[in-house]
Amino acid sequence: MHWMQYGGWSTMGGMWLLWLIVIVVVVVAIYLLARVAGVGTGRGALPREGESAEEILRRRYARGEIDREQYERMMSDLRR
């Protein structure tokens, strides 16, 4: 029982708690980064703050998410 001389169960519990906190922080960070990047949503990155609908549409066209016909039709709708 040599390990009990240096804190015993409290030290072991503290290490488990520390690793649990590290793992939770990493998982939450990955989730938030994936959400901001639009991973798995099929819609690309979230709109930037202050970005207009026309700017979002231009980005979608530039990324190839929509074709020229869709882009022109949607842009026409926005300008009405």
A tleap script that builds the chain and sets N, CA, C and O, in Angstrom:
source leaprc.protein.ff14SB
mol = sequence {
  NMET HIE TRP MET GLN TYR GLY GLY TRP SER
  THR MET GLY GLY MET TRP LEU LEU TRP LEU
  ILE VAL ILE VAL VAL VAL VAL VAL ALA ILE
  TYR LEU LEU ALA ARG VAL ALA GLY VAL GLY
  THR GLY ARG GLY ALA LEU PRO ARG GLU GLY
  GLU SER ALA GLU GLU ILE LEU ARG ARG ARG
  TYR ALA ARG GLY GLU ILE ASP ARG GLU GLN
  TYR GLU ARG MET MET SER ASP LEU ARG CARG
}
set mol.1.N position { 0.819 -1.198 0.000 }
set mol.1.CA position { 0.000 0.000 0.000 }
set mol.1.C position { 0.859 1.257 0.000 }
set mol.1.O position { 0.550 2.244 0.667 }
set mol.2.N position { 1.891 1.199 -0.726 }
set mol.2.CA position { 2.806 2.327 -0.830 }
set mol.2.C position { 2.127 3.560 -1.424 }
set mol.2.O position { 2.456 4.682 -1.039 }
set mol.3.N position { 1.200 3.377 -2.340 }
set mol.3.CA position { 0.534 4.505 -2.997 }
set mol.3.C position { -0.310 5.325 -2.042 }
set mol.3.O position { -0.581 6.493 -2.319 }
set mol.4.N position { -0.731 4.756 -0.934 }
set mol.4.CA position { -1.570 5.499 0.017 }
set mol.4.C position { -0.763 6.557 0.766 }
set mol.4.O position { -1.343 7.483 1.333 }
set mol.5.N position { 0.541 6.438 0.776 }
set mol.5.CA position { 1.362 7.425 1.466 }
set mol.5.C position { 1.346 8.784 0.761 }
set mol.5.O position { 1.646 9.800 1.388 }
set mol.6.N position { 1.006 8.820 -0.516 }
set mol.6.CA position { 1.074 10.063 -1.285 }
set mol.6.C position { -0.303 10.579 -1.674 }
set mol.6.O position { -0.438 11.216 -2.719 }
set mol.7.N position { -1.280 10.339 -0.905 }
set mol.7.CA position { -2.595 10.891 -1.182 }
set mol.7.C position { -3.663 9.844 -1.413 }
set mol.7.O position { -4.851 10.125 -1.255 }
set mol.8.N position { -3.269 8.675 -1.775 }
set mol.8.CA position { -4.209 7.568 -1.907 }
set mol.8.C position { -5.334 7.830 -2.888 }
set mol.8.O position { -5.120 8.299 -4.006 }
set mol.9.N position { -6.529 7.516 -2.440 }
set mol.9.CA position { -7.700 7.608 -3.311 }
set mol.9.C position { -7.990 9.033 -3.738 }
set mol.9.O position { -8.477 9.255 -4.846 }
set mol.10.N position { -7.703 10.001 -2.886 }
set mol.10.CA position { -8.000 11.387 -3.262 }
set mol.10.C position { -7.151 11.834 -4.454 }
set mol.10.O position { -7.641 12.543 -5.332 }
set mol.11.N position { -5.890 11.424 -4.486 }
set mol.11.CA position { -5.023 11.775 -5.613 }
set mol.11.C position { -5.470 11.052 -6.873 }
set mol.11.O position { -5.508 11.642 -7.953 }
set mol.12.N position { -5.809 9.775 -6.737 }
set mol.12.CA position { -6.278 9.016 -7.899 }
set mol.12.C position { -7.569 9.616 -8.430 }
set mol.12.O position { -7.741 9.756 -9.641 }
set mol.13.N position { -8.470 9.968 -7.534 }
set mol.13.CA position { -9.731 10.589 -7.947 }
set mol.13.C position { -9.500 11.928 -8.616 }
set mol.13.O position { -10.186 12.278 -9.575 }
set mol.14.N position { -8.535 12.674 -8.111 }
set mol.14.CA position { -8.204 13.964 -8.704 }
set mol.14.C position { -7.677 13.824 -10.112 }
set mol.14.O position { -8.004 14.629 -10.984 }
set mol.15.N position { -6.867 12.814 -10.341 }
set mol.15.CA position { -6.339 12.585 -11.689 }
set mol.15.C position { -7.453 12.166 -12.645 }
set mol.15.O position { -7.500 12.624 -13.786 }
set mol.16.N position { -8.341 11.302 -12.183 }
set mol.16.CA position { -9.473 10.907 -13.029 }
set mol.16.C position { -10.338 12.112 -13.362 }
set mol.16.O position { -10.794 12.262 -14.496 }
set mol.17.N position { -10.560 12.966 -12.382 }
set mol.17.CA position { -11.369 14.165 -12.612 }
set mol.17.C position { -10.679 15.097 -13.605 }
set mol.17.O position { -11.329 15.654 -14.489 }
set mol.18.N position { -9.379 15.265 -13.461 }
set mol.18.CA position { -8.631 16.122 -14.385 }
set mol.18.C position { -8.744 15.602 -15.816 }
set mol.18.O position { -9.012 16.377 -16.734 }
set mol.19.N position { -8.542 14.291 -16.015 }
set mol.19.CA position { -8.641 13.722 -17.354 }
set mol.19.C position { -10.060 13.819 -17.904 }
set mol.19.O position { -10.248 14.052 -19.098 }
set mol.20.N position { -11.044 13.643 -17.051 }
set mol.20.CA position { -12.440 13.771 -17.485 }
set mol.20.C position { -12.717 15.193 -17.972 }
set mol.20.O position { -13.373 15.381 -18.997 }
set mol.21.N position { -12.224 16.187 -17.248 }
set mol.21.CA position { -12.418 17.584 -17.642 }
set mol.21.C position { -11.723 17.856 -18.979 }
set mol.21.O position { -12.293 18.515 -19.848 }
set mol.22.N position { -10.504 17.358 -19.147 }
set mol.22.CA position { -9.766 17.556 -20.400 }
set mol.22.C position { -10.533 16.947 -21.571 }
set mol.22.O position { -10.669 17.577 -22.620 }
set mol.23.N position { -11.032 15.726 -21.395 }
set mol.23.CA position { -11.771 15.052 -22.465 }
set mol.23.C position { -13.042 15.813 -22.807 }
set mol.23.O position { -13.355 15.983 -23.985 }
set mol.24.N position { -13.781 16.274 -21.803 }
set mol.24.CA position { -15.019 17.016 -22.052 }
set mol.24.C position { -14.716 18.318 -22.800 }
set mol.24.O position { -15.436 18.666 -23.736 }
set mol.25.N position { -13.676 19.035 -22.408 }
set mol.25.CA position { -13.318 20.291 -23.079 }
set mol.25.C position { -12.965 20.030 -24.543 }
set mol.25.O position { -13.382 20.787 -25.419 }
set mol.26.N position { -12.211 18.979 -24.816 }
set mol.26.CA position { -11.828 18.656 -26.201 }
set mol.26.C position { -13.059 18.302 -27.028 }
set mol.26.O position { -13.192 18.768 -28.160 }
set mol.27.N position { -13.953 17.493 -26.489 }
set mol.27.CA position { -15.161 17.094 -27.221 }
set mol.27.C position { -16.041 18.311 -27.510 }
set mol.27.O position { -16.552 18.451 -28.621 }
set mol.28.N position { -16.223 19.186 -26.528 }
set mol.28.CA position { -17.042 20.383 -26.735 }
set mol.28.C position { -16.399 21.301 -27.769 }
set mol.28.O position { -17.102 21.865 -28.608 }
set mol.29.N position { -15.085 21.462 -27.726 }
set mol.29.CA position { -14.393 22.315 -28.703 }
set mol.29.C position { -14.560 21.764 -30.114 }
set mol.29.O position { -14.817 22.526 -31.046 }
set mol.30.N position { -14.418 20.458 -30.282 }
set mol.30.CA position { -14.596 19.848 -31.604 }
set mol.30.C position { -16.021 20.037 -32.090 }
set mol.30.O position { -16.240 20.352 -33.260 }
set mol.31.N position { -16.992 19.850 -31.207 }
set mol.31.CA position { -18.404 20.037 -31.573 }
set mol.31.C position { -18.663 21.464 -32.036 }
set mol.31.O position { -19.298 21.679 -33.069 }
set mol.32.N position { -18.178 22.436 -31.278 }
set mol.32.CA position { -18.420 23.835 -31.632 }
set mol.32.C position { -17.736 24.205 -32.943 }
set mol.32.O position { -18.323 24.908 -33.765 }
set mol.33.N position { -16.517 23.747 -33.148 }
set mol.33.CA position { -15.822 24.034 -34.405 }
set mol.33.C position { -16.538 23.395 -35.590 }
set mol.33.O position { -16.656 24.011 -36.649 }
set mol.34.N position { -17.011 22.180 -35.422 }
set mol.34.CA position { -17.739 21.508 -36.501 }
set mol.34.C position { -19.047 22.227 -36.795 }
set mol.34.O position { -19.453 22.338 -37.952 }
set mol.35.N position { -19.701 22.712 -35.759 }
set mol.35.CA position { -20.973 23.423 -35.942 }
set mol.35.C position { -20.764 24.729 -36.701 }
set mol.35.O position { -21.530 25.051 -37.609 }
set mol.36.N position { -19.742 25.471 -36.336 }
set mol.36.CA position { -19.454 26.735 -37.015 }
set mol.36.C position { -19.076 26.484 -38.469 }
set mol.36.O position { -19.447 27.260 -39.350 }
set mol.37.N position { -18.345 25.410 -38.725 }
set mol.37.CA position { -17.909 25.087 -40.087 }
set mol.37.C position { -19.039 24.472 -40.909 }
set mol.37.O position { -18.909 24.337 -42.125 }
set mol.38.N position { -20.133 24.102 -40.271 }
set mol.38.CA position { -21.258 23.534 -40.995 }
set mol.38.C position { -21.060 22.079 -41.370 }
set mol.38.O position { -21.722 21.587 -42.284 }
set mol.39.N position { -20.172 21.380 -40.693 }
set mol.39.CA position { -19.897 19.981 -41.000 }
set mol.39.C position { -21.146 19.143 -40.750 }
set mol.39.O position { -21.746 19.210 -39.677 }
set mol.40.N position { -21.527 18.357 -41.746 }
set mol.40.CA position { -22.663 17.459 -41.602 }
set mol.40.C position { -24.015 18.103 -41.826 }
set mol.40.O position { -25.031 17.409 -41.820 }
set mol.41.N position { -24.057 19.399 -42.022 }
set mol.41.CA position { -25.341 20.066 -42.225 }
set mol.41.C position { -25.664 20.224 -43.700 }
set mol.41.O position { -26.822 20.438 -44.057 }
set mol.42.N position { -24.655 20.121 -44.566 }
set mol.42.CA position { -24.867 20.280 -45.994 }
set mol.42.C position { -25.132 21.714 -46.402 }
set mol.42.O position { -25.625 21.969 -47.501 }
set mol.43.N position { -24.808 22.654 -45.527 }
set mol.43.CA position { -25.103 24.047 -45.869 }
set mol.43.C position { -23.908 24.976 -45.764 }
set mol.43.O position { -24.053 26.184 -45.949 }
set mol.44.N position { -22.747 24.449 -45.476 }
set mol.44.CA position { -21.561 25.291 -45.396 }
set mol.44.C position { -21.509 26.071 -44.102 }
set mol.44.O position { -22.287 25.823 -43.181 }
set mol.45.N position { -20.595 27.007 -44.039 }
set mol.45.CA position { -20.388 27.781 -42.823 }
set mol.45.C position { -21.583 28.654 -42.497 }
set mol.45.O position { -22.337 29.063 -43.380 }
set mol.46.N position { -21.737 28.925 -41.232 }
set mol.46.CA position { -22.800 29.815 -40.788 }
set mol.46.C position { -22.543 31.217 -41.326 }
set mol.46.O position { -21.392 31.584 -41.564 }
set mol.47.N position { -23.606 32.010 -41.523 }
set mol.47.CA position { -23.407 33.379 -42.019 }
set mol.47.C position { -22.520 34.176 -41.074 }
set mol.47.O position { -22.592 34.032 -39.853 }
set mol.48.N position { -21.706 34.995 -41.650 }
set mol.48.CA position { -20.866 35.877 -40.837 }
set mol.48.C position { -21.717 37.025 -40.326 }
set mol.48.O position { -22.698 37.414 -40.959 }
set mol.49.N position { -21.341 37.559 -39.191 }
set mol.49.CA position { -22.109 38.643 -38.604 }
set mol.49.C position { -22.133 39.843 -39.541 }
set mol.49.O position { -21.085 40.274 -40.023 }
set mol.50.N position { -23.311 40.384 -39.801 }
set mol.50.CA position { -23.463 41.530 -40.657 }
set mol.50.C position { -23.464 41.210 -42.141 }
set mol.50.O position { -23.500 42.120 -42.968 }
set mol.51.N position { -23.425 39.939 -42.488 }
set mol.51.CA position { -23.376 39.529 -43.891 }
set mol.51.C position { -24.783 39.588 -44.490 }
set mol.51.O position { -25.740 39.097 -43.892 }
set mol.52.N position { -24.898 40.187 -45.661 }
set mol.52.CA position { -26.206 40.315 -46.304 }
set mol.52.C position { -26.586 39.007 -47.002 }
set mol.52.O position { -25.746 38.133 -47.217 }
set mol.53.N position { -27.850 38.895 -47.344 }
set mol.53.CA position { -28.345 37.712 -48.051 }
set mol.53.C position { -27.651 37.571 -49.404 }
set mol.53.O position { -27.373 36.454 -49.841 }
set mol.54.N position { -27.370 38.686 -50.069 }
set mol.54.CA position { -26.681 38.630 -51.357 }
set mol.54.C position { -25.259 38.105 -51.206 }
set mol.54.O position { -24.786 37.350 -52.055 }
set mol.55.N position { -24.577 38.493 -50.143 }
set mol.55.CA position { -23.221 37.998 -49.908 }
set mol.55.C position { -23.232 36.492 -49.630 }
set mol.55.O position { -22.361 35.765 -50.107 }
set mol.56.N position { -24.201 36.036 -48.872 }
set mol.56.CA position { -24.330 34.603 -48.599 }
set mol.56.C position { -24.569 33.849 -49.901 }
set mol.56.O position { -23.970 32.801 -50.143 }
set mol.57.N position { -25.451 34.392 -50.734 }
set mol.57.CA position { -25.755 33.766 -52.016 }
set mol.57.C position { -24.516 33.710 -52.911 }
set mol.57.O position { -24.278 32.702 -53.576 }
set mol.58.N position { -23.732 34.780 -52.930 }
set mol.58.CA position { -22.496 34.804 -53.720 }
set mol.58.C position { -21.520 33.735 -53.235 }
set mol.58.O position { -20.886 33.061 -54.046 }
set mol.59.N position { -21.397 33.577 -51.913 }
set mol.59.CA position { -20.506 32.554 -51.371 }
set mol.59.C position { -20.978 31.152 -51.757 }
set mol.59.O position { -20.159 30.302 -52.106 }
set mol.60.N position { -22.269 30.908 -51.699 }
set mol.60.CA position { -22.805 29.593 -52.057 }
set mol.60.C position { -22.537 29.289 -53.528 }
set mol.60.O position { -22.189 28.161 -53.880 }
set mol.61.N position { -22.699 30.294 -54.383 }
set mol.61.CA position { -22.428 30.103 -55.815 }
set mol.61.C position { -20.931 29.843 -56.034 }
set mol.61.O position { -20.559 28.967 -56.816 }
set mol.62.N position { -20.089 30.592 -55.354 }
set mol.62.CA position { -18.641 30.442 -55.501 }
set mol.62.C position { -18.170 29.058 -55.040 }
set mol.62.O position { -17.231 28.501 -55.608 }
set mol.63.N position { -18.818 28.506 -54.017 }
set mol.63.CA position { -18.447 27.174 -53.525 }
set mol.63.C position { -19.041 26.059 -54.371 }
set mol.63.O position { -18.694 24.892 -54.189 }
set mol.64.N position { -19.944 26.408 -55.305 }
set mol.64.CA position { -20.535 25.397 -56.165 }
set mol.64.C position { -21.748 24.707 -55.565 }
set mol.64.O position { -22.179 23.666 -56.060 }
set mol.65.N position { -22.302 25.281 -54.501 }
set mol.65.CA position { -23.481 24.688 -53.869 }
set mol.65.C position { -24.724 24.865 -54.739 }
set mol.65.O position { -25.646 24.051 -54.683 }
set mol.66.N position { -24.746 25.924 -55.538 }
set mol.66.CA position { -25.867 26.184 -56.442 }
set mol.66.C position { -25.300 26.490 -57.818 }
set mol.66.O position { -24.162 26.942 -57.943 }
set mol.67.N position { -26.108 26.240 -58.866 }
set mol.67.CA position { -25.635 26.525 -60.219 }
set mol.67.C position { -26.006 27.957 -60.611 }
set mol.67.O position { -26.648 28.676 -59.845 }
set mol.68.N position { -25.593 28.356 -61.811 }
set mol.68.CA position { -25.801 29.739 -62.254 }
set mol.68.C position { -27.287 30.095 -62.341 }
set mol.68.O position { -27.694 31.191 -61.955 }
set mol.69.N position { -28.084 29.168 -62.848 }
set mol.69.CA position { -29.518 29.422 -62.980 }
set mol.69.C position { -30.159 29.676 -61.609 }
set mol.69.O position { -30.941 30.613 -61.448 }
set mol.70.N position { -29.825 28.842 -60.634 }
set mol.70.CA position { -30.358 29.034 -59.285 }
set mol.70.C position { -29.875 30.357 -58.703 }
set mol.70.O position { -30.642 31.096 -58.087 }
set mol.71.N position { -28.587 30.644 -58.909 }
set mol.71.CA position { -28.016 31.885 -58.389 }
set mol.71.C position { -28.756 33.099 -58.944 }
set mol.71.O position { -29.165 33.979 -58.187 }
set mol.72.N position { -28.928 33.147 -60.272 }
set mol.72.CA position { -29.586 34.302 -60.898 }
set mol.72.C position { -31.042 34.420 -60.447 }
set mol.72.O position { -31.526 35.524 -60.198 }
set mol.73.N position { -31.744 33.286 -60.341 }
set mol.73.CA position { -33.141 33.307 -59.904 }
set mol.73.C position { -33.247 33.813 -58.459 }
set mol.73.O position { -34.095 34.648 -58.145 }
set mol.74.N position { -32.387 33.303 -57.599 }
set mol.74.CA position { -32.412 33.713 -56.185 }
set mol.74.C position { -32.009 35.175 -56.023 }
set mol.74.O position { -32.601 35.900 -55.223 }
set mol.75.N position { -31.006 35.608 -56.778 }
set mol.75.CA position { -30.574 37.000 -56.713 }
set mol.75.C position { -31.693 37.919 -57.174 }
set mol.75.O position { -31.910 38.982 -56.592 }
set mol.76.N position { -32.405 37.507 -58.225 }
set mol.76.CA position { -33.546 38.288 -58.726 }
set mol.76.C position { -34.618 38.399 -57.647 }
set mol.76.O position { -35.181 39.471 -57.427 }
set mol.77.N position { -34.894 37.280 -56.976 }
set mol.77.CA position { -35.893 37.280 -55.898 }
set mol.77.C position { -35.481 38.233 -54.767 }
set mol.77.O position { -36.317 38.949 -54.217 }
set mol.78.N position { -34.208 38.234 -54.434 }
set mol.78.CA position { -33.739 39.092 -53.347 }
set mol.78.C position { -33.841 40.569 -53.700 }
set mol.78.O position { -34.105 41.398 -52.829 }
set mol.79.N position { -33.637 40.898 -54.946 }
set mol.79.CA position { -33.628 42.309 -55.350 }
set mol.79.C position { -35.023 42.877 -55.562 }
set mol.79.O position { -35.161 44.085 -55.754 }
set mol.80.N position { -36.046 42.061 -55.533 }
set mol.80.CA position { -37.416 42.565 -55.692 }
set mol.80.C position { -37.921 43.230 -54.455 }
set mol.80.O position { -39.057 43.705 -54.429 }
savepdb mol mol.pdb
quit
